[in-house]
Amino acid sequence: TLTVVLPALTGMLATVTFHYERMASLATEGFSLATDVADWLVVRGVPFREAHEVAGKLVAACEAKGVDLDGLSDAEYAEVSHHLDASVKDILTAEESIAKKNGPAGTAVSSVEAQRARLVAILGDLDR
C-alpha cells in the first residue's frame, strides 16, 4: 500500500497550495468549538454530562437564530443555561482552542514542538 500511496503523496505535497487566511477564517465554522464550551464548563465545576448537554443546547439555540456560538447576547446565553455567561466568548477562537490542547499529542505550540523534536530524534536514529 505504501509503494502505491507514497508517490501520490509526494506529488500532492509538491503541488499543494495552502490558503492560510481562508483556513483561519473557516476554522470555527460549523460549531467546531462546541466541545471547547463543554470543556470550559467542566473547568468551572460543571459535571461533563451536564456540560455536554449545555453545549448541545447552545448549538441548538444558535442554529435556531442562524448565528455562530459567539453570536448570542449575554441574555440568550443565560437562557440556554445559568452556567453560561459572556466570558464564554473569550474561548471561542481557533487560537484559544489550539492553545488549550497541550497534551502529548495536542495542537498547542509546545506540544507540536515536542512532537517535532521526537520525530527529528527518531529520524536521526534511522540514519545511524
Secondary structure, 3 states (H helix, E strand, C coil): CHHHHHHHHHHHHHHCCCCHHHHHHHCCHHHCCHHHHHHHHHHCCCCHHHHHHHHHHHHHHHHHHCCCHHHCCHHHHHHHCCCCCHHHHHHCCHHHHHHHCCCCCCCCHHHHHHHHHHHHHHHHHHHC
